[in-house]
């Protein structure tokens, strides 16, 4: 029995050493393989818009209480979505990919991987095919936000949006999803590592630790800010103000459907444009419920994110009030009804399944290191031909959809193969 335990510990140690080496070498390889030399120092202005749809009117009228006139509006197609971590952003990006593909829009995609070299601060040269003065409509992959550089890629009248999540729930999700790639968590004793961490986080946290940003104020970090500041630091308030000035709509994961209705109204889209299936979600059995004690500790530890969330929770409901509570309830009910109809049409069994039960590899979601906790879907075998293309696109995970759109993901795919080799 003792020999078996020693062998298991030895195997675990080998895996961790292998992963540690990979975690150090892969980012270095990323950097060395993407060095770009640009001899053209002339900076050309980004066009106002590069869409042939600009100025074309929608067939619907703005009749919501947020729009006092009945003028015909033109759908907005220039959109920057700041994709935050563990906030249902994969579900939302599927909406954007479908909209952009449907209307033949130009995406600003990353080159060689599925994010803009996160956690590095975004640079315009990270965009696949970037040239000074070239126009793009939509940017939506993970990045560490850098407003001046983003502005050099997208049109001046681009609509900026993002999504937040309750920081306690976000911390729990991030801790379990990214734990295997954060060395700071490897040596926490006991089965419930998160509880141990939250009861004395300073013992296990180092601001300069590898991937430590996943463990503290991750939202604030994603916005390009210093996630280790004290919450009472004036720079925190200043940063929140700057974020509020830059982003036209900050959505909330806990009110995802209301968020989509506000987005539809702001962009003059149709209900068809915001239909969705929940993607990249964990199996319920792997989601522990935070105790009141741990929730309070998680909010204290992520106090900047909590301040950020409370600010935009307030502005969110101000927007809902302006839209009209009754109108919002009716529209959310319609969205739910339309989604439920598509579930029956598209999804085998009408529900998500564990990774091992997914028949088609093209529907297999990307899994966290060391686990297979992310669920996916099986497409109905006898789906109506009229809905087959829509169903498939709505169920396609992000990596596969990006590949279908021609994004160069060779580094992401290489990392996936390495994980398979070491059985992670």
MOBEL-V299070 format. One record per pair of residues at least 6 apart in sequence whose ideal C-beta (glycine too) atoms are under 8 Angstrom apart, sorted by the first residue. I is the first residue (numbers start at 1). GAP is how many residues later the second one is. Records with the same first field share a line. If there is no record, write none. Layout:
# MOBEL-V299070
I = GAP ; GAP
This chain:
# MOBEL-V299070
15 = 407 ; 408 ; 409
16 = 170
18 = 404
19 = 161 ; 162 ; 350 ; 403 ; 405
20 = 163
22 = 396
23 = 158 ; 160 ; 187 ; 188
24 = 186
26 = 385 ; 389 ; 392
29 = 382
30 = 82 ; 83 ; 87 ; 381
33 = 79 ; 378
34 = 77 ; 78 ; 83 ; 92
36 = 89
38 = 87
40 = 92
42 = 90
43 = 89 ; 109
44 = 88 ; 89
45 = 88
46 = 87 ; 89 ; 105 ; 106 ; 107 ; 108 ; 109 ; 110
47 = 86 ; 88 ; 108
48 = 6 ; 107 ; 108 ; 109
49 = 28 ; 29 ; 86 ; 88 ; 106 ; 108
50 = 56 ; 85 ; 86 ; 87 ; 105
51 = 26 ; 27 ; 52 ; 54 ; 55 ; 86
52 = 52
53 = 22 ; 24 ; 50
54 = 20 ; 23
55 = 19
56 = 18 ; 19
57 = 15 ; 16 ; 17
58 = 14 ; 15 ; 16 ; 17 ; 210 ; 211 ; 212
59 = 13
60 = 12 ; 13 ; 208 ; 210
61 = 9 ; 10 ; 11 ; 12
62 = 7 ; 8 ; 9 ; 10 ; 11 ; 203 ; 206
63 = 7
64 = 201 ; 259 ; 260 ; 263
65 = 257 ; 258 ; 259 ; 262
66 = 199 ; 253 ; 256 ; 257 ; 258
67 = 6 ; 198
73 = 195
74 = 194
75 = 192 ; 193 ; 194
76 = 83 ; 190 ; 191 ; 192
77 = 23 ; 26 ; 28 ; 60 ; 61
78 = 59 ; 60 ; 76 ; 77 ; 79 ; 80 ; 81
79 = 17 ; 58 ; 59 ; 60 ; 61 ; 79 ; 80 ; 82 ; 188
80 = 58 ; 59 ; 60 ; 70 ; 74 ; 78 ; 79 ; 80 ; 81
81 = 8 ; 11 ; 12 ; 15 ; 57 ; 58 ; 59 ; 80 ; 81
82 = 61 ; 63 ; 78 ; 79 ; 80 ; 140 ; 141 ; 165
83 = 6 ; 9 ; 10 ; 57 ; 58 ; 59 ; 60 ; 79
84 = 78 ; 79 ; 80 ; 81 ; 134 ; 135 ; 138
85 = 57 ; 85 ; 89 ; 129 ; 133 ; 137
86 = 79 ; 84 ; 87 ; 88 ; 91 ; 132
87 = 76 ; 77 ; 78 ; 83 ; 166
88 = 75 ; 77 ; 165 ; 168 ; 190
89 = 74
90 = 189 ; 190 ; 307 ; 308
91 = 165 ; 185 ; 186 ; 187 ; 188 ; 189
92 = 71 ; 159 ; 184
93 = 47 ; 48 ; 305
94 = 182 ; 183 ; 185 ; 299 ; 300 ; 302 ; 304 ; 307
95 = 165 ; 178 ; 179 ; 180 ; 181
96 = 42 ; 44
97 = 10 ; 43 ; 296 ; 304 ; 305 ; 308
98 = 175 ; 295 ; 296
99 = 6 ; 39 ; 170 ; 174
100 = 7 ; 37 ; 38
101 = 292 ; 304
105 = 32 ; 33
106 = 29 ; 30 ; 31 ; 32
107 = 29 ; 30 ; 31 ; 32 ; 33 ; 298
108 = 19 ; 20 ; 22 ; 28 ; 30 ; 31 ; 45 ; 46
109 = 18 ; 19 ; 32 ; 293 ; 296 ; 298
110 = 6 ; 7 ; 16 ; 17 ; 18 ; 31 ; 297
111 = 15 ; 16 ; 17 ; 18 ; 297
112 = 296 ; 297 ; 298 ; 299 ; 300
113 = 296 ; 298 ; 299
114 = 27 ; 28 ; 284 ; 285 ; 288 ; 293 ; 295 ; 298
115 = 26 ; 27 ; 28
116 = 6 ; 7 ; 10 ; 11 ; 25 ; 26 ; 27 ; 28
117 = 6 ; 9 ; 26
118 = 24 ; 25 ; 26
119 = 25 ; 92 ; 94 ; 102
120 = 24
121 = 23 ; 25 ; 28 ; 103
122 = 21 ; 22 ; 23 ; 24 ; 27 ; 28 ; 102
123 = 23 ; 26
124 = 6 ; 25 ; 26 ; 28 ; 29
126 = 17
127 = 9 ; 12 ; 26
128 = 279 ; 280
130 = 23
132 = 20
135 = 20
136 = 17 ; 18
137 = 17 ; 18
139 = 11 ; 14 ; 15
141 = 261
144 = 77 ; 78 ; 80
145 = 77 ; 78 ; 79
146 = 78
147 = 77 ; 95 ; 99
159 = 89 ; 90 ; 107 ; 108
160 = 86 ; 87 ; 88 ; 89
161 = 86 ; 87 ; 88 ; 89 ; 90 ; 102
162 = 85 ; 88 ; 89
163 = 87 ; 88 ; 89 ; 90 ; 96
164 = 55 ; 86 ; 87 ; 88 ; 89 ; 144 ; 145 ; 148
165 = 8 ; 54 ; 87 ; 88 ; 89 ; 144
166 = 87 ; 88 ; 143
167 = 50 ; 52 ; 131 ; 132 ; 135 ; 138 ; 139 ; 141 ; 142
168 = 122 ; 126 ; 127 ; 130 ; 131 ; 134
169 = 121
170 = 48 ; 49 ; 132 ; 135
171 = 44 ; 47 ; 127 ; 130 ; 131
172 = 22 ; 115 ; 116 ; 118 ; 126
173 = 109 ; 114
174 = 40 ; 41 ; 44
175 = 10 ; 18 ; 19 ; 22 ; 39 ; 40
176 = 18 ; 106 ; 110 ; 192 ; 197
177 = 105 ; 191
178 = 33 ; 36 ; 190
179 = 6 ; 14
180 = 188 ; 189 ; 190 ; 191 ; 244
181 = 30 ; 33 ; 188
182 = 27 ; 28 ; 29 ; 30 ; 32 ; 33
183 = 26 ; 27 ; 28
184 = 20 ; 21 ; 22 ; 25 ; 26 ; 28 ; 31
185 = 8 ; 12 ; 19 ; 30
187 = 17
188 = 8 ; 9 ; 16
189 = 7
190 = 6
194 = 94 ; 100
195 = 99
196 = 8
197 = 7 ; 8 ; 18
198 = 96 ; 99 ; 100 ; 103
199 = 98
201 = 14 ; 15 ; 96 ; 100
205 = 7 ; 10 ; 11
206 = 6
207 = 21
213 = 8 ; 14
216 = 11 ; 12 ; 85 ; 86
217 = 10 ; 11 ; 85 ; 86 ; 87 ; 88
218 = 9 ; 84 ; 87
219 = 86 ; 89 ; 90
220 = 6 ; 7 ; 16 ; 19 ; 84 ; 85 ; 88
221 = 6
223 = 16 ; 20 ; 85
225 = 11 ; 14 ; 79
226 = 9
227 = 77
229 = 6 ; 7 ; 75
230 = 6
231 = 72 ; 73 ; 75 ; 76
236 = 68 ; 71
240 = 67 ; 68 ; 71
243 = 7 ; 65
244 = 6 ; 67 ; 68 ; 71
248 = 18
249 = 10 ; 13 ; 14 ; 17 ; 70
250 = 62 ; 65 ; 66
251 = 8 ; 9 ; 11 ; 12 ; 65
252 = 6 ; 7 ; 60 ; 61 ; 64
255 = 61
257 = 75 ; 78 ; 79
258 = 62 ; 70 ; 74
259 = 57
260 = 14 ; 16 ; 75
261 = 13 ; 62 ; 67 ; 70 ; 71 ; 74
262 = 54 ; 57 ; 58 ; 61
263 = 6 ; 11
264 = 6 ; 7 ; 9 ; 10
265 = 58
271 = 60 ; 63 ; 64 ; 67
274 = 61
275 = 60 ; 63 ; 64 ; 67 ; 119
276 = 63 ; 118
277 = 62 ; 65 ; 66 ; 69 ; 70 ; 100 ; 117 ; 118
278 = 74
279 = 86 ; 118 ; 119
280 = 85 ; 86 ; 94 ; 117 ; 118
281 = 71 ; 93 ; 94
282 = 91 ; 92 ; 93
283 = 71 ; 90 ; 91 ; 92
286 = 85 ; 87
290 = 8
299 = 7
320 = 8
342 = 45 ; 48 ; 49 ; 52
343 = 7
344 = 6
345 = 35 ; 38 ; 39 ; 42 ; 46
346 = 31 ; 33 ; 34 ; 37 ; 41 ; 44 ; 45 ; 48 ; 49
347 = 30 ; 31 ; 32 ; 33 ; 44 ; 48
348 = 29 ; 30 ; 31 ; 32 ; 33
349 = 29
352 = 23 ; 24 ; 25
353 = 22 ; 23 ; 24 ; 25
354 = 18 ; 21
355 = 9 ; 10 ; 12 ; 17 ; 18 ; 19 ; 20 ; 21
356 = 16
357 = 21
358 = 6 ; 18 ; 19 ; 20
359 = 19
360 = 18 ; 19
362 = 34 ; 38
363 = 13 ; 14 ; 15 ; 16 ; 32 ; 33 ; 34 ; 37
364 = 12 ; 33
365 = 9 ; 10 ; 11 ; 32
366 = 8 ; 31 ; 32 ; 33 ; 50
367 = 6 ; 7
368 = 6
369 = 50 ; 55
370 = 54
376 = 19 ; 21
377 = 18
379 = 12 ; 13 ; 16
380 = 11
383 = 8
393 = 8
396 = 8
399 = 10 ; 13
402 = 7
403 = 6
